[in-house]
Amino acid sequence: MSDWGPVVIGLVLFVLLSPGLLVQLPGRHHLVEFGNLKTSAVSIVVHSIIYFALITLFVIVIGVHITTGD
């Protein structure tokens, strides 16, 4: 059996937390900006910290498992 939980969680969080794609924290002109497709070094660091916290929560603490195989 294969455990696809960490892969799926990582992919979904990567897409949702890409700075500037859906939301950007902090924005260039406001605290939160939506869909501006621009980024800064500060927002990359903030999104990386949020990504690390959520991936740790889902994979290690909660232990999400999606198994496939026989």
RABELGI-V135984 format. One record per run of one state. SS is the DSSP state (~ for helix, > for strand, _ for the rest). FROM is the first residue (numbers start at 1). LEN is the number of residues. If there is no record, write none. Layout:
((SS;FROM;LEN) (SS;FROM;LEN))
This chain:
((_;1;1) (>;2;2) (_;4;1) (~;5;12) (_;17;6) (>;23;3) (_;26;6) (>;32;3) (_;35;6) (~;41;22) (_;63;4) (>;67;2) (_;69;2))
